[in-house]
Amino acid sequence: MIKNFFSIVFRNIVRNKVSTFINVAGLATGLAASLLILLWVQNELCFEKFNTNAENIYRVEEDQFYSDRRYHVNVTPFPSGPVWKEKIPEIREQVRINPWLPRILFRKDDKVFFESHIVAADSTIFRVFTLKMIMGDPETALNDPNSVVLTKTLAEKYFGKDDPLGQSLTIENNLEVKVTGIINDLPNNSIFSYTAIFPYSLQPALKVPISQNWGSNSIFTYVVLEKGADIISVNKKLTDVVLEFNPQTTTKFVVFPLLDIHLHGQFGFTETKGAVKTVYIFSLIGIFVLLIACINFINLSTAKASVRAKEIGIKKAAGAGRINIFSQFMLESLFLVFISLVLAVMLIGLFLNTFNELSGKHFVLADLLTWRYIAGFILVGLFAGVISGIYPAIYLSAFNPAAVLKGETGTGGKARLRQGLVVLQFALSILIATTSVFMFMQLKFLQNKDLGFNKENLIVIPMAQNMKQKYDAFKKELKNESLIRGVTASTSNPVMIGSNSGGARWDGQDPTKRILIGTNAIDYDYLNTLQLKLVSGRDFSVDYPGDIARDTTGNFLINEEVAKAMGGGDPVGKRFSFMGLNGTVIGVMKNFHFRDPDQLVSPVAFALTDIRRFNYIIIRLADDIPPALKTVEKVWRNVIPEYPLEYTFVDQDYDNLFRTQIRLTSLLKYFTVLAVIIACLGLYGLSLYSAERRTNEVGIRKVMGAGPVPIIYTLSREFIMLVVISIVIAVPVAWYIVEKLLSEFAYRIEIDFLIFILISAGALLVAFLTVSFQAYKATGINPAAALKIE
């Protein structure tokens, strides 16, 4: 029985080599693409699930209110965590994590590097999160204020194969810390990316202030709640505790599940669903690509029905029942799907590194062996097998033996089904292609958008605390260099100003109006260096000593959004209190983007301060960048030789804001190409079958004097019409989908109907080239030979 089954399968494979190859190749490609998407989606859905207490871990977050508008933030006051644990019985454990530490210089002998992914945390971090300790005791690792816990990779960077436990590292050239623990590198499905953990109490030594003000929100606080805790009750208790220490606050404190942060995390005035929406989009694309491949299988299997009709008729006449025939064809389909799955796994192995580069993930072959992925792999295989095989098996097993032995298969209705499936294939391909093109155009629009300042030729140098005392000398020397067009400093990177406050006051203010204003402390020459424009008033100047912030006084530069909130008109000269300073508005800056450009421009105010508040040196270079950079390096070596020079270009920092979107758009582009290739494989197979089936017709037409062009037109017309129908169906749906996606952006492109025309024309061209190739081959047939074929 089994031997007979495989004998029939191999005989059919050999007899129909081309259609079998198209079936298997198309299905293997579709399966490989879908399984790669499955790997990515599973990774996105399982963030933080490696934590033992993941379901009971929450991040404490805030709902702030500005003129009745809710503004959601993820940070909390410094002192809150331990107090909440003490006063709220539902909180089993808490940990405070400060991820905002500046770049820190690590030194071990001749190994000197700046490290950025560093956090300061309570020692309870190991009780809240599941961090596997390779060396050291998690209960005591962070008890000593001058200790540090390193990840395995960072430990190897400084200590090589030596045992790092108990050894010392020099921090910022003046502080010794002892390595008290080594943990495994964080998995790639974590919201955290730190490589070292300092004790929470070490922050003052790093010159990172710890505020005891309950109105200052600067750190993350995570809590472990008792199982089954009433979340609404916990939220109320969190807020009530803060009200004890800050009675004036209107902020509401809430807990947010750790498992929801990656996909559903919120920040700002609006609720965004970008991360989870991306998962939905790629899940649909994976399903679409697999469906397109399965449709090929169905179409080619049913199209070839006439070839096997007599085989089925003879079997039925010999006593085989419909269930036997159904089982045979279903098993044949599953066997071909199995071969496709094996090829798909090989394709995944070959292209896994490429997929990692495109997606920004770090998958390894071992990730294909997890129980979750294996279960998904089996389900995808069964889905493909059932979808691909069940209809052909039902269709073929239903043949009437008497009819098929007479040469009658009754394929008219089935041909219409095949036509419908071709329409569906190309409609799905056009949908994917249209979405990909418009998302790419939107991304390019944002990347090239006028930010309101000149981001070209600007470099940013992060400043360590011990560098700051030499900043003035460094700036002075640079200003004497002809290849340097400007030097200044600020608290924030120009495209990443994230600090804000709601305590602004001004003359004539509506007492019920409270707005959130971004904050940045800057040095002289900031506007000139960035080439920001003033709408009215003047820039900060050394000629006005009152400009600089001293104690509780200082003047302000504001943007047009703040001026608008102040009631319109020119606010220059008006009293303005903000950031603990009382002064006046001396200038209004033209609006500019200082955060993600897909968000509306927000209010922002600048204060002029001394070097202690600055974290970045900003330098504008001449157009001849290489020698200008050498000039910066030369001056750096002269003034600050004890620190390595590390910098980034502002335009690159800006592009990095789109890193995730760029990767996802690239993935979308490649899956679009795959979908089109798979659909064309199916179309090629059907056109091959059609050309074979119409051999007699071609012979008669040639005998009657028809030339190659009319024959190509006749054989191609059916398929081209199917693609036209798919375009008519897909374009309105694609328009709706694209409009929905673009509506998520504050600044967006307009939908250009020309893009739909070009994509439709491309689909028609690809389809025509695919089917006309077979049609052209058919024109070369010998009419006499064609008319002998029954």
N, C-alpha and C positions, 0 to 999 in steps of 0.2 A: 504493500500500500504506500509506504513512505517512499520506497524506491521509485515506484511508478509516478508519484507526485513530483519528485525532483526531476525525474526524466522528462516529464511534460514541461515543467518550468524551464529547464535548460534548453529544450528543443525550441520553445517559443522565444527565448532570449536570442538564440542563434538565428532563428528565422526572421526576427524583427530587431536586428541589432541597432538600427538608427533610432527607432521609436523607444526602445528600451534605454538606450543611452540618454536620449532627451528626457525621458521620465526620471531616470535615476539622477542624472546631473542636475536637473531643475529642482527635484525634491531635496537632494543633498545640500544644494546651495541655500534653498529656503530654510531647511532645518538648521543648517549651521548659523545662518543669520538670526533665526528665531531663538536658538539656544544661547547665542552670545547675548542677545537682548535679555533673555531669561536670567543669565548670570548677572547682568548689570542691575536688573530690576530686583532680584532677590537681595543683592548687596544693599540697594537703596532701602529696602523694606526691613532689613534686619539690623539697622544701626543701633548700637548699644545693647543688643540682646545678649551679648556675651557676659554682661554683668549679672551676677547671681540674684541680686535684689532688684533687677531692672524694673519690674512692674510696680514696685513700691517707691522708686526714686523719682523725685520731682525737683524742678528748678523753681525757686521763688521768683516771681515776676511782678511787675507793677502796671496798674492802669492809672496814668496821670491824666488830669483834665485841664484843658486850656480853652476858656470860653465855651464850655460844654462839649468840646471835642475831646474824644478819648485818644490818648497817645500811649501806646504800649511799649514798655521797655523791659529788658531782661536782667537788669542789674539792681542791686539792693544796697542799703547803707552798710558800711564797714562793721559796725558793732552788732548787727541784727542777728546773725546766725546763732551764736551761743545763747543769747537772751531768749530767742524763740524756742530753742530746745529746752531751756530751763522752765519756761512758763507754759508751754503747750504739750500736754501729755501724749498727744498723738504722734509727736515727732520723736522717733527712736534715735536718730543720729543726724548730724549736720556737718557740712564742710563748706568753708569759704575758699574760693579760688580767685586769685587775681591774675588774669591772663594779659594784663596791659603793661607788664614790665618792659622797660626799654631794652634795646640791644645790650647785651652784657659781654664784656671781654673775658674769655676764659684763657688761662695760660698754664701750661704744664711743660716745664723745661723750654724746648725750642718750638713747641706747638702752641701757636697763638691764633685764636679765631674769635670772631664775634658770633654769638649764638642768639637767635631771635625767639625760638619757640620754647620759652621758659615761663613757668608759672610759680607763684607763691601760694601755698595752701596750708590749711590746718592739718595736723598729723592724722586727723580722722578720715582723710581722703581714702586710706586703705580699708576703712570699715564701710565706706559708702560705695566705692567702686571696686570692681574686681580687677586689680592690677597684679599680675603674677610676679612675685618677688623672687628673682633668681638667687640673689645674695642679700643678706641682711635680714633684720627683723622688722616687719611692717608696723609692729606696735611701738617701736622705739626709734625708727629710722629718722623721723623728723623732730624728735624731742630736743636735740641740741640746736640752738639758734644758728650756729655756724656749720650746718651740715647741708648735704645735697644728695638727692636720689637721682641717678642717671638712668636713661634707657640703655639697653644693651649696645645699640649702635653708637651712641655718644661716648659710652665708656671705652669701646674699642678705638674710637677716634683719638682719644687722648692717652690711653694706657696700653693699646695693642692687646697682646695676649697675656699681659701681666694681670695679677689679681688687683683690681682697683679698690677693693674694700679697705677702708682705713687710710687710704692715701689722700693727699691734699691737692687741691686746685687753687690757683690764685685768681681772684675775681677783681676786675677793674684795677689791676696792678697793685692793689693795696689791702686786699681782704682774703684771708685764707679760709677755705671751707673744706670739710672732710667728707669724703664719699662714704655714706652710711648704708647705701642700698642700691641694687641694680634691678631694674624691672624689665620685662620683655617690652619690645617696641609695641606701641599701640596698634591695634588692628586697623585695617583701612575702612572698617565700618564703624568708626567712632567719630563723634563730633569734635573730639579733642585731637590735637596734633603736637602736644608738647614733648620735648626730649629731656627735660630736667625739671625737678621739683625742688624749690627752696622752701624752708619753713616759713610760715606766715610771719613769724616774729623777726625774720631777717630783713624785711622790707625797709625799715629806717636806715639800716646800714648800707643799703643799696640806694639811699636817698629817694626812696619811694614813700611819700607821706601816707600815714594811716590816719584817716580822719575819724573822730568820735562823734561827728555831726550826723544826726539821724536824718537830715535833709539832703545829705550828699550821697548820691548813688553811683557806685564805682566798681563793685565786684559782683561776681556770681555767687549765689548761695544755693546749695543743693541740700535737700533733706530726704531722709528715709522715713516714710510714714508707716504706722502700724497697719497691718493688713486689714482691709475693710474700713479704713478710716473715712469719716464723713467729710468729703472735700469741701463742701459749702461751709461747714462748721470750722474747718481748719483755716479757710480763707478769712473768715470773720475774725478768728482769734489772731491771725497774723497782723491784720489791720489794727485791731484793738491794742496789741502790744506796742506797735509803733506810735499810736496815738498817746500812749502814756508818756513817751519821751519827746514827741513832736506834736502837740495838740493842734497846731495850726494846719497840719497837712490835710489835703483832700484826696491824697493818693490811696488807692485800694490795692492791697497785696493779695496775690493769687498764686496757687501752685500750678505748674504746667508739667505734664508727664514727660519724663526723660525720653521715652520711646517715641514721642510725637515731635520732638524738637527738630530733628533733621528735615522732616517732610512738611510739618505743619507749624513750625515756629513763626511767631509774629513779631514785627517791630514797626513802630511808627503809627501814623494816623489811620492807615488803611490795612485791611486784612488781605494779605497776598497769599496766593496759592501756587506760586511758581514751581516749587520743588515737587510737590505731589502731582501737579498738572503735567510736569515733564515725565513722571513715571507713567501716568495715564497715556500720554501721547506715544511713548516708546512701546508700551505694552500693546497698544492698538497697531502700531507699525509692525511689531513682531507677529501679531495675529494676521495682519493683512498680507505680509510677505509669505507666511506659511500657507494661507488660503490660496494665494496666487499659484504657489507651487503645487498644491493639492488639486487645483482646478486643471492644471496641465495634465496631471495623472488621470483625472476623470475623463477629460476630453479625449486624450489619446487612447485610453482603454476602450471607451465606447465607440470611437471612430474606427478602431480596428475590429469591431465586432463581427463584421462580415467575413473577416479572415478565419474566425474561429466558429462561425455559425454551424458549418457542417459537422465539426467536431462535437459540438453540443447536441446537434440533432441525432447523430449516431449514438452518443452516450444515452440520450433519453430513450431512443428507440430500443436500446439494449437493456433498459430497465432502470437507469439511474434516475433518482428522484430530484426534485428541485433543490432540496436541502443539500444533497450531495454536490450538485453543480455549484450551488451558492458557496458551500464550504471550500470547494476547490479554488474558486476564483478569489475568495476572501483570503485564503492562505497564500495564494500567489501574490496578491497585493501586499500582504504583510511581509512576505519574504523580500519583495523589492524595497519596501519601506525599511526593512532591517538593513539591507545592503546600503541604502541611502543614509541611514543613521551612522553606520560604520564610516562611510565616506565623510559625513558631516563632522564626526569626532576628529578625523584626520585634518579636515579644514580648520576646525577650531584650534587644534594644536599648532598648525602652521601660522595662523593669523592672530593668535592670542596677544603677542607682543604689539602688533600693529593696533589691535583693538585697545590695548592699554594706553598707547600713545594718544589715540583719538579720544578716549573716554576719561583720561586722567586717573584711571584706577590702577591697581597693582595686582592683578590676578595672576596666579600661578597654576600649573597643571593640577596641583593638589586640591585646588578649589573645585575642580570638577568631580572630586570624589567625596564631597560632603553629602550626608544623607538627604539634606534639603534639595541639593542640586540633582542628585540621582533620582529622587522622587519626581522632580519637575521634568527631568530628561525622559523618564518612562512615560509620564503623562503626555508630554508633547509627542513622543513616538506613537503612543496609542491613538492620540487625537489624529495625527497625520495618517496612520494606518486605517483607522475607521472611516475618516472623511474621504480618503482617497479610494478606498476599496469597496465600501458598502454599496454605493450606487452602481458601479460597473458590475459587481457581483449580482445584485438584484436584477439588473437589466439583462445580463447575459443568461442568467439562470431562468429567465422568463420566456426564452425563445420557444416557439411552437415547433416541435420536431418535424411535423409534416410540412410546415411552411418553409423552414430553413433548408430542408432537403430538396425542395423545389427551387431554392435560390432566392426565397422571399424573406427579408429580415425586418421589414417595416420600420425603417430608421428615420422616417420623416419627423416625427415628434421629438425623437432623440436628438436629431440635428438641430432643432430649435433650442433644445436645452443647451447643447454645446455652444451655440451662438450666444445664448444668454450668459453663459459662464465666461466666454471671451470678453463680452461687454463688461462684466463685473471685474475681470482681471485688469483691463486697461483703465476702467474708472478708478479703481483703487490705486493704480500706478500714477495716474494723473493727480489724484488727491495728494499722495505723498510728495510728488514732484513740486506741486504748487505750494504746499506748505513749506517745503524746504527752501524754495527760491525766495518767498516773501520773508521768511525768518532771516535768511542771509542778508537780504536787502535792508531789513530793519536794523540788524546788527551793524552793518556798515554805516548806516545813517547815524546811529548813535556814536560810533567810533570817530566819525568825521565831523560831528556836530561842533559848532562854534561854542566854546565853553565860556566865552566872555573874557578870557585871558589867553596869552600865547603859551601853549604848553611845549612848544618845540625848543630844543637847545637848552632845556632846563634840567639840571641835575639836583638831586636831594641827597645830602649826607646825614644819616642819623647820628646824633650826638650822644656819647656816653656822658655820665655825670661829670667825670673828671676831665673831660675835654673842655667844658664850658668856660673855664677860667682863661683859656687861650683863644677863645673865639674872636675877641676884639682884635688881637694881633694878627690872626689869620685873615680876618676881613680887611684889615688895613693894608696888608701886603698884596692881597688879591686885587684890590681896587686900583693899585698902581700898575697892574698888568694890562697891556693893550688888548689881549685876547679875551678878557673878562668884561662882560657887559653889565653885570650887576651882582651884588652879594647881599643877602639878608638872612633872617632866621625867623622861625615861628614854632609854635607848639605842635602844629599838625602839618602833615603832608598836604600840599595845596588841593589835591583831589580826594582827600580823605579826612575832612574836618568833621569829626563825629560828636564832639562835646557840645552840649546845649544846656540852656537853663530857661526857667520861666519867670524869673523875678525882675524883669525890666520895669522901670517906672519913668514917666516923663510928664512934663507939664501938660495939663489938659486931658490927661488919660481918663477914659471911661473906667470907673472903678470895677466894673464887672468884666472888663476885657483883660484877659491874660494870654499872652502869646509865647510860644516856644521859639527861642532865638539861639542859633548856633554861635559858638564862642571860639575865638582864636586869639592868642597873644602873639604879637608880631614885633619885629625890629624895624628901625628906620629903613627906608628904601624898598619896602615890601611891594608897594604898588608899582614902582618903576621896574623892579626886577621881573615881576610877573606880567607887566604891561597891562595892568588893570586900569580901567577908565573911571574918572570921577564925573558924576553928573553935576554936582555942585559942591562948593566949599573947597577945602584944601587937604593936602596930605599931612601926615605927622611930620614935624620939623624940629630940628635942634634949636631953631630960633624961638620956639615956644616951649619953655621948660615945663609949663603946666600940662603938656600933652602926656607926659610919661606917668604911668601909674605909680603913686607913692602912698603907702598906707591905704587910705580910703578915697583918694582923689585920682582923677585921670580922665582924659577926654576919649572920644570914640569916633570911629569910622563905621558907618552902617551901610547896608545895601538898600536898593530901592524897595524891597519887600518890607523892611523895617519902617522905612519912610511912609509907605502906604498904610501900614498898621497904625502909625502915629497920626493918621487923619489926613494924609495928603499934604500938598503944599511943600515948601522947602523947609525942612526941619533944622537946617544949619543954625547954630546958636542956641537951640533949645536945650534946656536942662535934661540930662539923661542919667539914670542910675541903673547900673547893671554889674554883675560879677563882683559885688561888694564895693564898687567904685561909684563915686558921685562926680559927675562932670558935665560936659556939654557935647553935642554932636558938632564935629568940625568939618565933616565931609560926607557926601553920599556917593557910594560906589555904584556903578552900573551893575545890574544883576549878573552873576556868574555862577557856573556850576562848581560846587565844591564837594559833592558826593555823587552817587550813581546818577548818570545823566538821564536815566529812564524815570527819575522822580522829578516832580516840580521843584523849581528853585525855591529854597527856603530862606527865611530871614536869617541874617548873620551880622554880628557886630565884632569889630576888632578893637583891641586895646593895646597900647604901646607899653611894653614891660621891659624889665631887665633880663639878663641872660639866664637867670635861674628858671624861668618858665619855658625856655626854648628846648625843643627836642630835635630840630632839623635845621641844617644850614642849606640854603637854597642859592644856587649859583646859575646865572645865565651866561652861556658860552657864546663866543663868536661863531659865525657860520662855519668856519674851518674848525670842526670839532676835534680831530685828533691832536693837533698842537695845543689847542685850548685845554684839553684834558691833561696833557703833559705839564702845562703851566700849573694847573691845580695840584698835580702830584708833587711837583717841585716845591711849591710853597708849603704843602702839607708836611713834606719831609723836613723842611726847615723849622716849622713852627710846632708841629705835633708829631714828632718822630716815634713816640712810644706807642702810638695806636696805628693799626693798619688803616689805609684809606679804602672805604667801601661806599659805593654810591649807586643810585639808580636814576634812570631818566624819568622825568615826570610823565612823558607821553607813554612810556612802557608801563608805569604804575597805573596810568589811566586805562590802557589796554587790558591790564590784568583784572580790572573790574569785570571784564567780559569773558574771562577765561572759561568759566563754566558754559556760558552761552556759545562761545566759539567751538568748544569741544562737541557740544550737543548738536550744533548746526552741521559740523563736519560729519558726525555719525549719521545724521539725517540725510546728508548728501550721498553718502556711500550706500545707505540702505535704499535710497531712491534708485540709484543705478542698478543695484541688485534686483529690485522689483521689476524694473523695465527689462533687464536681461532675461529674468525667469519668464516673464510674460511673452517675450519675443521667442524664447525657446519653444513655448507651447504653440505659438502662432506658426512657427517654422514647421513643427511637427504636423499640425493640422493642414498646412498648405502642402506639405509633402504627401500626406494621405489624399488630399483633394486632387492633387495632380495625378497620382496613381489611379484614383477612382475614375477620373475623367479622361483617361488615355484614349479611349475610343472616340470621345467627343473631339479631342484635339486632332486625332487622325482625320475624322470627317471634315473638320473645319479646314485643315490644310489641303485636303483633296478638293474642297470647294473654293480654294484660292485665298484663304485667310493668311495674312502675314503675321510676323511675330508680335507687332504692337497690339492688334485686336485680340490675339490669343492671350497675351499677358494681361490686357485689360479685363477680359472675360474671367480669367482664373483668379485675378486679384480683387475684382469688384466686391465680392461677397465679404471678404475680410476687411477691406477698407471701410465699407459701410458699417460694419460692426464697431470699428474704432470711432467713426463719426458719431454713432449712437452713444458710445461711452463718453465722448467729449460733451455731448449735449446733456448727459446726466451728471457728469462730474463737475463741470464748471460752476453751476449754481451752488452745489454743495460746497465746493472748494472756496467759493466767494464767501459763503456764510462762515466757514471755519476760520478763514484768514481774518475776516473782520472781527470775529470774537477774540482771536489771539492778539491782534494789533491793539484792540481796545484796552488791553492790560497795561499799555505803555503810556506814560504821560506825554511823551513826545514821539510821534509815530509818522511813518510814511503813509501816503495815500495809496489806495489800491489802484493799480494801473491795469486797465483791461488789456493793454498790449502784451503784458506778461502771459495772460491766459491764451491770447492768440498765438504767441510764440511757443508755449508749451504744447498747445493743441497741434500746431503745425509740426512740431518736433515728434509728437506721438504718431501723427499720420505718416511722416517721412520714415520713421523707424519701422512702422508696420508695413509700409509699402516696400521698403528695401528688403524686409524679411520675407514677404510672400512673393515678391516679384522675382526673387532669385530662383525659387522653385518653378515659377511660371515660365521664366526665361529658359530654364533647362528643358521644360516640357515642349517648348517650341522646336527643339532640335530633334524631336523624335521622328523616326521614319514612319510616314503614314501607313505604308503597307504592313509594317510590323505592328503598328498600333491597332489596325483593323482586324488583325488575327486574334487579339486578346479578347477573351470572352468576359 
